[in-house]
Amino acid sequence: MRIVDLGCGAGRDLVSWGVTPADQVTGSTSTTAVWRLRSRDFPTETFLRGAGECLPLESESLIA
């Protein structure tokens, strides 16, 4: 499953939603410290630092 988690924080919601390390997750947050927590539970996640309205992604790159 492909998931985009804007304002991801520490990722506690992902676990309760049934997201697994096998899912393709892109998380966005403005706080660097939480990335360390998330990388422990979701080691293959792509982390982006920035606000959801101006992520450093190409147009339509997250459309499945």
All heavy atoms as a GROMACS GRO file, in nm:
protein
  479
    1MET      N    1   0.085  -0.116   0.000
    1MET     CA    2   0.000   0.000   0.000
    1MET      C    3   0.090   0.124   0.000
    1MET      O    4   0.194   0.125   0.065
    1MET     CB    5  -0.089  -0.004   0.125
    1MET     CG    6  -0.179   0.111   0.139
    1MET     SD    7  -0.313   0.097   0.263
    1MET     CE    8  -0.245   0.000   0.394
    2ARG      N    9   0.051   0.230  -0.072
    2ARG     CA   10   0.123   0.357  -0.072
    2ARG      C   11   0.051   0.454   0.019
    2ARG      O   12  -0.070   0.475   0.006
    2ARG     CB   13   0.129   0.414  -0.213
    2ARG     CG   14   0.220   0.334  -0.304
    2ARG     CD   15   0.225   0.392  -0.441
    2ARG     NE   16   0.292   0.522  -0.436
    2ARG     CZ   17   0.308   0.599  -0.541
    2ARG    NH1   18   0.262   0.562  -0.658
    2ARG    NH2   19   0.370   0.714  -0.530
    3ILE      N   20   0.126   0.516   0.110
    3ILE     CA   21   0.067   0.605   0.209
    3ILE      C   22   0.148   0.734   0.215
    3ILE      O   23   0.271   0.730   0.215
    3ILE     CB   24   0.068   0.539   0.348
    3ILE    CG1   25  -0.018   0.414   0.345
    3ILE    CG2   26   0.022   0.634   0.456
    3ILE    CD1   27   0.038   0.302   0.421
    4VAL      N   28   0.080   0.847   0.221
    4VAL     CA   29   0.144   0.976   0.245
    4VAL      C   30   0.090   1.024   0.379
    4VAL      O   31  -0.031   1.035   0.398
    4VAL     CB   32   0.112   1.079   0.134
    4VAL    CG1   33   0.176   1.212   0.168
    4VAL    CG2   34   0.159   1.028   0.001
    5ASP      N   35   0.180   1.051   0.471
    5ASP     CA   36   0.142   1.094   0.606
    5ASP      C   37   0.193   1.236   0.627
    5ASP      O   38   0.309   1.257   0.658
    5ASP     CB   39   0.204   0.997   0.708
    5ASP     CG   40   0.156   1.022   0.850
    5ASP    OD1   41   0.069   1.110   0.870
    5ASP    OD2   42   0.206   0.954   0.940
    6LEU      N   43   0.106   1.334   0.604
    6LEU     CA   44   0.143   1.475   0.621
    6LEU      C   45   0.134   1.512   0.769
    6LEU      O   46   0.037   1.478   0.835
    6LEU     CB   47   0.051   1.566   0.540
    6LEU     CG   48   0.052   1.543   0.389
    6LEU    CD1   49  -0.049   1.634   0.322
    6LEU    CD2   50   0.190   1.565   0.332
    7GLY      N   51   0.234   1.581   0.818
    7GLY     CA   52   0.238   1.614   0.961
    7GLY      C   53   0.253   1.487   1.042
    7GLY      O   54   0.184   1.464   1.140
    8CYS      N   55   0.344   1.401   1.000
    8CYS     CA   56   0.352   1.264   1.048
    8CYS      C   57   0.386   1.248   1.195
    8CYS      O   58   0.350   1.148   1.256
    8CYS     CB   59   0.452   1.185   0.964
    8CYS     SG   60   0.620   1.247   0.967
    9GLY      N   61   0.455   1.342   1.255
    9GLY     CA   62   0.493   1.324   1.395
    9GLY      C   63   0.570   1.195   1.414
    9GLY      O   64   0.649   1.156   1.328
   10ALA      N   65   0.546   1.126   1.523
   10ALA     CA   66   0.620   1.003   1.553
   10ALA      C   67   0.562   0.879   1.486
   10ALA      O   68   0.615   0.770   1.503
   10ALA     CB   69   0.627   0.982   1.703
   11GLY      N   70   0.453   0.891   1.415
   11GLY     CA   71   0.398   0.778   1.340
   11GLY      C   72   0.310   0.684   1.418
   11GLY      O   73   0.279   0.574   1.373
   12ARG      N   74   0.265   0.724   1.534
   12ARG     CA   75   0.181   0.635   1.615
   12ARG      C   76   0.050   0.600   1.544
   12ARG      O   77  -0.002   0.492   1.562
   12ARG     CB   78   0.155   0.698   1.751
   12ARG     CG   79   0.280   0.699   1.836
   12ARG     CD   80   0.254   0.759   1.974
   12ARG     NE   81   0.374   0.754   2.055
   12ARG     CZ   82   0.467   0.848   2.056
   12ARG    NH1   83   0.455   0.955   1.981
   12ARG    NH2   84   0.574   0.836   2.133
   13ASP      N   85  -0.003   0.692   1.465
   13ASP     CA   86  -0.127   0.664   1.392
   13ASP      C   87  -0.109   0.553   1.290
   13ASP      O   88  -0.199   0.473   1.267
   13ASP     CB   89  -0.180   0.789   1.323
   13ASP     CG   90  -0.229   0.894   1.421
   13ASP    OD1   91  -0.271   0.857   1.532
   13ASP    OD2   92  -0.225   1.013   1.386
   14LEU      N   93   0.007   0.547   1.227
   14LEU     CA   94   0.030   0.445   1.125
   14LEU      C   95   0.013   0.305   1.180
   14LEU      O   96  -0.048   0.218   1.117
   14LEU     CB   97   0.170   0.459   1.065
   14LEU     CG   98   0.197   0.586   0.985
   14LEU    CD1   99   0.342   0.587   0.937
   14LEU    CD2  100   0.103   0.598   0.868
   15VAL      N  101   0.064   0.279   1.297
   15VAL     CA  102   0.052   0.147   1.359
   15VAL      C  103  -0.094   0.115   1.386
   15VAL      O  104  -0.142   0.006   1.354
   15VAL     CB  105   0.137   0.140   1.488
   15VAL    CG1  106   0.115   0.007   1.560
   15VAL    CG2  107   0.284   0.158   1.455
   16SER      N  108  -0.170   0.210   1.440
   16SER     CA  109  -0.311   0.184   1.471
   16SER      C  110  -0.395   0.168   1.344
   16SER      O  111  -0.500   0.106   1.347
   16SER     CB  112  -0.369   0.295   1.559
   16SER     OG  113  -0.376   0.417   1.489
   17TRP      N  114  -0.348   0.221   1.231
   17TRP     CA  115  -0.419   0.206   1.104
   17TRP      C  116  -0.382   0.078   1.033
   17TRP      O  117  -0.432   0.048   0.926
   17TRP     CB  118  -0.390   0.324   1.012
   17TRP     CG  119  -0.438   0.456   1.063
   17TRP    CD1  120  -0.540   0.479   1.152
   17TRP    CD2  121  -0.389   0.585   1.028
   17TRP    NE1  122  -0.554   0.612   1.175
   17TRP    CE2  123  -0.463   0.680   1.100
   17TRP    CE3  124  -0.288   0.628   0.943
   17TRP    CZ2  125  -0.441   0.817   1.089
   17TRP    CZ3  126  -0.266   0.764   0.932
   17TRP    CH2  127  -0.342   0.857   1.004
   18GLY      N  128  -0.288   0.000   1.090
   18GLY     CA  129  -0.250  -0.127   1.030
   18GLY      C  130  -0.140  -0.118   0.926
   18GLY      O  131  -0.118  -0.212   0.850
   19VAL      N  132  -0.070  -0.006   0.920
   19VAL     CA  133   0.040   0.009   0.827
   19VAL      C  134   0.157  -0.075   0.876
   19VAL      O  135   0.187  -0.079   0.995
   19VAL     CB  136   0.082   0.158   0.816
   19VAL    CG1  137   0.202   0.175   0.726
   19VAL    CG2  138  -0.036   0.240   0.765
   20THR      N  139   0.221  -0.145   0.784
   20THR     CA  140   0.334  -0.231   0.819
   20THR      C  141   0.462  -0.180   0.753
   20THR      O  142   0.456  -0.100   0.661
   20THR     CB  143   0.308  -0.376   0.772
   20THR    OG1  144   0.315  -0.379   0.629
   20THR    CG2  145   0.174  -0.428   0.820
   21PRO      N  146   0.578  -0.230   0.796
   21PRO     CA  147   0.703  -0.190   0.732
   21PRO      C  148   0.709  -0.224   0.583
   21PRO      O  149   0.787  -0.167   0.509
   21PRO     CB  150   0.810  -0.267   0.810
   21PRO     CG  151   0.749  -0.285   0.945
   21PRO     CD  152   0.602  -0.308   0.918
   22ALA      N  153   0.624  -0.316   0.537
   22ALA     CA  154   0.621  -0.353   0.395
   22ALA      C  155   0.549  -0.248   0.309
   22ALA      O  156   0.566  -0.247   0.188
   22ALA     CB  157   0.553  -0.488   0.378
   23ASP      N  158   0.470  -0.161   0.370
   23ASP     CA  159   0.399  -0.058   0.295
   23ASP      C  160   0.493   0.054   0.254
   23ASP      O  161   0.593   0.080   0.320
   23ASP     CB  162   0.285   0.001   0.380
   23ASP     CG  163   0.176  -0.101   0.408
   23ASP    OD1  164   0.136  -0.172   0.313
   23ASP    OD2  165   0.132  -0.111   0.523
   24GLN      N  166   0.462   0.119   0.143
   24GLN     CA  167   0.545   0.230   0.094
   24GLN      C  168   0.491   0.359   0.156
   24GLN      O  169   0.385   0.408   0.118
   24GLN     CB  170   0.538   0.237  -0.057
   24GLN     CG  171   0.625   0.345  -0.116
   24GLN     CD  172   0.615   0.351  -0.267
   24GLN    OE1  173   0.553   0.267  -0.330
   24GLN    NE2  174   0.676   0.452  -0.324
   25VAL      N  175   0.566   0.414   0.251
   25VAL     CA  176   0.522   0.531   0.326
   25VAL      C  177   0.610   0.651   0.295
   25VAL      O  178   0.733   0.640   0.294
   25VAL     CB  179   0.525   0.503   0.478
   25VAL    CG1  180   0.480   0.625   0.557
   25VAL    CG2  181   0.439   0.382   0.513
   26THR      N  182   0.546   0.765   0.271
   26THR     CA  183   0.617   0.892   0.262
   26THR      C  184   0.564   0.979   0.375
   26THR      O  185   0.444   1.006   0.380
   26THR     CB  186   0.592   0.962   0.127
   26THR    OG1  187   0.638   0.876   0.022
   26THR    CG2  188   0.665   1.094   0.119
   27GLY      N  189   0.651   1.016   0.466
   27GLY     CA  190   0.612   1.098   0.580
   27GLY      C  191   0.668   1.237   0.569
   27GLY      O  192   0.782   1.256   0.527
   28SER      N  193   0.588   1.336   0.606
   28SER     CA  194   0.630   1.475   0.601
   28SER      C  195   0.613   1.537   0.738
   28SER      O  196   0.508   1.525   0.801
   28SER     CB  197   0.545   1.551   0.500
   28SER     OG  198   0.562   1.690   0.517
   29THR      N  199   0.718   1.604   0.784
   29THR     CA  200   0.713   1.676   0.911
   29THR      C  201   0.811   1.790   0.907
   29THR      O  202   0.904   1.791   0.826
   29THR     CB  203   0.743   1.582   1.029
   29THR    OG1  204   0.723   1.653   1.151
   29THR    CG2  205   0.884   1.529   1.024
   30SER      N  206   0.791   1.886   0.992
   30SER     CA  207   0.885   1.998   1.000
   30SER      C  208   0.982   1.980   1.116
   30SER      O  209   1.069   2.062   1.136
   30SER     CB  210   0.809   2.129   1.014
   30SER     OG  211   0.730   2.127   1.131
   31THR      N  212   0.969   1.870   1.189
   31THR     CA  213   1.054   1.845   1.306
   31THR      C  214   1.148   1.729   1.279
   31THR      O  215   1.103   1.616   1.258
   31THR     CB  216   0.966   1.813   1.429
   31THR    OG1  217   0.871   1.917   1.445
   31THR    CG2  218   1.049   1.801   1.553
   32THR      N  219   1.276   1.752   1.281
   32THR     CA  220   1.376   1.650   1.252
   32THR      C  221   1.381   1.541   1.358
   32THR      O  222   1.401   1.424   1.326
   32THR     CB  223   1.516   1.714   1.239
   32THR    OG1  224   1.508   1.816   1.141
   32THR    CG2  225   1.619   1.612   1.196
   33ALA      N  226   1.360   1.573   1.483
   33ALA     CA  227   1.375   1.477   1.593
   33ALA      C  228   1.283   1.356   1.580
   33ALA      O  229   1.322   1.245   1.615
   33ALA     CB  230   1.352   1.546   1.727
   34VAL      N  231   1.163   1.374   1.528
   34VAL     CA  232   1.071   1.261   1.519
   34VAL      C  233   1.114   1.160   1.414
   34VAL      O  234   1.073   1.045   1.419
   34VAL     CB  235   0.925   1.306   1.493
   34VAL    CG1  236   0.874   1.393   1.605
   34VAL    CG2  237   0.911   1.373   1.359
   35TRP      N  238   1.195   1.199   1.318
   35TRP     CA  239   1.240   1.105   1.216
   35TRP      C  240   1.313   0.987   1.277
   35TRP      O  241   1.299   0.875   1.230
   35TRP     CB  242   1.329   1.175   1.115
   35TRP     CG  243   1.260   1.278   1.032
   35TRP    CD1  244   1.128   1.312   1.034
   35TRP    CD2  245   1.320   1.361   0.935
   35TRP    NE1  246   1.104   1.412   0.944
   35TRP    CE2  247   1.219   1.444   0.882
   35TRP    CE3  248   1.448   1.374   0.887
   35TRP    CZ2  249   1.243   1.538   0.783
   35TRP    CZ3  250   1.473   1.468   0.788
   35TRP    CH2  251   1.371   1.548   0.737
   36ARG      N  252   1.389   1.012   1.380
   36ARG     CA  253   1.463   0.903   1.444
   36ARG      C  254   1.368   0.799   1.502
   36ARG      O  255   1.391   0.679   1.493
   36ARG     CB  256   1.554   0.959   1.552
   36ARG     CG  257   1.666   1.040   1.496
   36ARG     CD  258   1.761   1.088   1.607
   36ARG     NE  259   1.844   1.193   1.557
   36ARG     CZ  260   1.824   1.323   1.582
   36ARG    NH1  261   1.725   1.361   1.659
   36ARG    NH2  262   1.904   1.413   1.531
   37LEU      N  263   1.259   0.844   1.562
   37LEU     CA  264   1.160   0.753   1.619
   37LEU      C  265   1.094   0.670   1.510
   37LEU      O  266   1.077   0.550   1.522
   37LEU     CB  267   1.053   0.830   1.696
   37LEU     CG  268   1.099   0.905   1.819
   37LEU    CD1  269   0.985   0.991   1.872
   37LEU    CD2  270   1.148   0.809   1.925
   38ARG      N  271   1.057   0.734   1.400
   38ARG     CA  272   0.986   0.665   1.294
   38ARG      C  273   1.076   0.566   1.220
   38ARG      O  274   1.031   0.460   1.179
   38ARG     CB  275   0.928   0.766   1.196
   38ARG     CG  276   0.813   0.842   1.255
   38ARG     CD  277   0.766   0.948   1.160
   38ARG     NE  278   0.710   0.893   1.040
   38ARG     CZ  279   0.580   0.877   1.017
   38ARG    NH1  280   0.493   0.912   1.108
   38ARG    NH2  281   0.537   0.827   0.904
   39SER      N  282   1.202   0.600   1.202
   39SER     CA  283   1.291   0.512   1.126
   39SER      C  284   1.311   0.379   1.196
   39SER      O  285   1.341   0.279   1.134
   39SER     CB  286   1.424   0.580   1.099
   39SER     OG  287   1.492   0.606   1.219
   40ARG      N  288   1.291   0.376   1.324
   40ARG     CA  289   1.301   0.251   1.399
   40ARG      C  290   1.186   0.156   1.360
   40ARG      O  291   1.206   0.037   1.342
   40ARG     CB  292   1.298   0.282   1.549
   40ARG     CG  293   1.310   0.162   1.639
   40ARG     CD  294   1.298   0.201   1.784
   40ARG     NE  295   1.172   0.272   1.805
   40ARG     CZ  296   1.154   0.367   1.896
   40ARG    NH1  297   1.251   0.404   1.975
   40ARG    NH2  298   1.037   0.426   1.909
   41ASP      N  299   1.065   0.209   1.346
   41ASP     CA  300   0.948   0.126   1.316
   41ASP      C  301   0.921   0.112   1.166
   41ASP      O  302   0.862   0.014   1.123
   41ASP     CB  303   0.823   0.186   1.382
   41ASP     CG  304   0.833   0.183   1.533
   41ASP    OD1  305   0.890   0.086   1.587
   41ASP    OD2  306   0.784   0.277   1.598
   42PHE      N  307   0.964   0.210   1.086
   42PHE     CA  308   0.940   0.209   0.942
   42PHE      C  309   1.071   0.240   0.870
   42PHE      O  310   1.090   0.349   0.816
   42PHE     CB  311   0.831   0.312   0.905
   42PHE     CG  312   0.699   0.282   0.970
   42PHE    CD1  313   0.663   0.342   1.089
   42PHE    CD2  314   0.613   0.190   0.913
   42PHE    CE1  315   0.543   0.313   1.150
   42PHE    CE2  316   0.493   0.159   0.975
   42PHE     CZ  317   0.457   0.220   1.093
   43PRO      N  318   1.164   0.145   0.867
   43PRO     CA  319   1.298   0.171   0.815
   43PRO      C  320   1.304   0.206   0.666
   43PRO      O  321   1.401   0.267   0.622
   43PRO     CB  322   1.374   0.042   0.845
   43PRO     CG  323   1.270  -0.062   0.860
   43PRO     CD  324   1.148   0.008   0.913
   44THR      N  325   1.205   0.168   0.588
   44THR     CA  326   1.208   0.198   0.445
   44THR      C  327   1.128   0.323   0.409
   44THR      O  328   1.114   0.356   0.292
   44THR     CB  329   1.156   0.080   0.362
   44THR    OG1  330   1.020   0.055   0.400
   44THR    CG2  331   1.240  -0.045   0.385
   45GLU      N  332   1.078   0.392   0.509
   45GLU     CA  333   0.997   0.512   0.484
   45GLU      C  334   1.082   0.623   0.425
   45GLU      O  335   1.198   0.641   0.459
   45GLU     CB  336   0.934   0.560   0.614
   45GLU     CG  337   0.849   0.684   0.598
   45GLU     CD  338   0.774   0.720   0.724
   45GLU    OE1  339   0.798   0.659   0.829
   45GLU    OE2  340   0.692   0.812   0.718
   46THR      N  341   1.021   0.701   0.335
   46THR     CA  342   1.084   0.820   0.282
   46THR      C  343   1.042   0.937   0.369
   46THR      O  344   0.923   0.958   0.391
   46THR     CB  345   1.038   0.846   0.136
   46THR    OG1  346   1.075   0.734   0.056
   46THR    CG2  347   1.100   0.972   0.081
   47PHE      N  348   1.139   1.011   0.420
   47PHE     CA  349   1.108   1.125   0.506
   47PHE      C  350   1.133   1.254   0.430
   47PHE      O  351   1.238   1.270   0.366
   47PHE     CB  352   1.196   1.124   0.631
   47PHE     CG  353   1.170   1.009   0.722
   47PHE    CD1  354   1.257   0.902   0.726
   47PHE    CD2  355   1.060   1.008   0.804
   47PHE    CE1  356   1.233   0.795   0.810
   47PHE    CE2  357   1.036   0.902   0.889
   47PHE     CZ  358   1.123   0.796   0.892
   48LEU      N  359   1.038   1.344   0.438
   48LEU     CA  360   1.052   1.476   0.378
   48LEU      C  361   1.036   1.580   0.487
   48LEU      O  362   0.945   1.570   0.569
   48LEU     CB  363   0.944   1.498   0.271
   48LEU     CG  364   0.940   1.395   0.159
   48LEU    CD1  365   0.818   1.418   0.072
   48LEU    CD2  366   1.066   1.404   0.076
   49ARG      N  367   1.123   1.678   0.487
   49ARG     CA  368   1.110   1.783   0.586
   49ARG      C  369   1.047   1.904   0.519
   49ARG      O  370   1.099   1.956   0.420
   49ARG     CB  371   1.245   1.822   0.644
   49ARG     CG  372   1.230   1.923   0.754
   49ARG     CD  373   1.358   1.944   0.828
   49ARG     NE  374   1.332   2.036   0.936
   49ARG     CZ  375   1.421   2.116   0.988
   49ARG    NH1  376   1.544   2.115   0.943
   49ARG    NH2  377   1.388   2.197   1.086
   50GLY      N  378   0.934   1.948   0.572
   50GLY     CA  379   0.868   2.065   0.518
   50GLY      C  380   0.719   2.061   0.542
   50GLY      O  381   0.664   1.962   0.589
   51ALA      N  382   0.654   2.169   0.509
   51ALA     CA  383   0.509   2.180   0.523
   51ALA      C  384   0.440   2.103   0.411
   51ALA      O  385   0.492   2.093   0.300
   51ALA     CB  386   0.468   2.326   0.519
   52GLY      N  387   0.324   2.049   0.439
   52GLY     CA  388   0.251   1.968   0.342
   52GLY      C  389   0.217   2.040   0.213
   52GLY      O  390   0.210   1.979   0.107
   53GLU      N  391   0.198   2.172   0.220
   53GLU     CA  392   0.161   2.245   0.099
   53GLU      C  393   0.279   2.279   0.009
   53GLU      O  394   0.260   2.329  -0.102
   53GLU     CB  395   0.084   2.373   0.134
   53GLU     CG  396   0.161   2.474   0.215
   53GLU     CD  397   0.150   2.454   0.365
   53GLU    OE1  398   0.099   2.349   0.410
   53GLU    OE2  399   0.194   2.543   0.438
   54CYS      N  400   0.401   2.250   0.053
   54CYS     CA  401   0.516   2.280  -0.034
   54CYS      C  402   0.626   2.174  -0.017
   54CYS      O  403   0.740   2.205   0.011
   54CYS     CB  404   0.570   2.420  -0.007
   54CYS     SG  405   0.615   2.452   0.163
   55LEU      N  406   0.589   2.049  -0.038
   55LEU     CA  407   0.684   1.940  -0.028
   55LEU      C  408   0.779   1.939  -0.148
   55LEU      O  409   0.740   1.976  -0.259
   55LEU     CB  410   0.610   1.806  -0.023
   55LEU     CG  411   0.525   1.783   0.101
   55LEU    CD1  412   0.450   1.651   0.088
   55LEU    CD2  413   0.609   1.784   0.226
   56PRO      N  414   0.901   1.893  -0.127
   56PRO     CA  415   0.997   1.888  -0.238
   56PRO      C  416   0.976   1.766  -0.327
   56PRO      O  417   1.059   1.677  -0.336
   56PRO     CB  418   1.131   1.882  -0.165
   56PRO     CG  419   1.100   1.813  -0.037
   56PRO     CD  420   0.960   1.858   0.000
   57LEU      N  421   0.861   1.762  -0.393
   57LEU     CA  422   0.826   1.649  -0.481
   57LEU      C  423   0.786   1.703  -0.618
   57LEU      O  424   0.736   1.813  -0.630
   57LEU     CB  425   0.707   1.572  -0.424
   57LEU     CG  426   0.728   1.502  -0.291
   57LEU    CD1  427   0.595   1.453  -0.236
   57LEU    CD2  428   0.825   1.386  -0.307
   58GLU      N  429   0.806   1.620  -0.720
   58GLU     CA  430   0.762   1.657  -0.853
   58GLU      C  431   0.609   1.644  -0.860
   58GLU      O  432   0.549   1.562  -0.791
   58GLU     CB  433   0.828   1.568  -0.957
   58GLU     CG  434   0.977   1.590  -0.967
   58GLU     CD  435   1.038   1.518  -1.083
   58GLU    OE1  436   0.969   1.498  -1.185
   58GLU    OE2  437   1.154   1.479  -1.071
   59SER      N  438   0.547   1.723  -0.944
   59SER     CA  439   0.401   1.719  -0.960
   59SER      C  440   0.355   1.578  -0.991
   59SER      O  441   0.415   1.507  -1.072
   59SER     CB  442   0.358   1.812  -1.074
   59SER     OG  443   0.384   1.944  -1.040
   60GLU      N  444   0.248   1.537  -0.927
   60GLU     CA  445   0.181   1.409  -0.946
   60GLU      C  446   0.269   1.287  -0.918
   60GLU      O  447   0.238   1.177  -0.961
   60GLU     CB  448   0.122   1.402  -1.088
   60GLU     CG  449   0.022   1.513  -1.115
   60GLU     CD  450  -0.038   1.506  -1.253
   60GLU    OE1  451  -0.035   1.400  -1.317
   60GLU    OE2  452  -0.090   1.610  -1.298
   61SER      N  453   0.376   1.304  -0.843
   61SER     CA  454   0.466   1.192  -0.815
   61SER      C  455   0.408   1.094  -0.714
   61SER      O  456   0.458   0.982  -0.702
   61SER     CB  457   0.602   1.243  -0.768
   61SER     OG  458   0.591   1.312  -0.646
   62LEU      N  459   0.306   1.130  -0.643
   62LEU     CA  460   0.246   1.040  -0.543
   62LEU      C  461   0.116   0.976  -0.590
   62LEU      O  462   0.053   0.904  -0.516
   62LEU     CB  463   0.223   1.115  -0.411
   62LEU     CG  464   0.349   1.165  -0.344
   62LEU    CD1  465   0.314   1.253  -0.225
   62LEU    CD2  466   0.438   1.050  -0.301
   63ILE      N  467   0.077   1.001  -0.711
   63ILE     CA  468  -0.046   0.944  -0.764
   63ILE      C  469  -0.021   0.798  -0.801
   63ILE      O  470   0.073   0.767  -0.872
   63ILE     CB  471  -0.098   1.023  -0.886
   63ILE    CG1  472  -0.133   1.165  -0.841
   63ILE    CG2  473  -0.215   0.953  -0.950
   63ILE    CD1  474  -0.169   1.257  -0.955
   64ALA      N  475  -0.106   0.710  -0.750
   64ALA     CA  476  -0.090   0.567  -0.777
   64ALA      C  477  -0.166   0.527  -0.901
   64ALA      O  478  -0.261   0.581  -0.940
   64ALA     CB  479  -0.138   0.486  -0.659
   0.00000   0.00000   0.00000
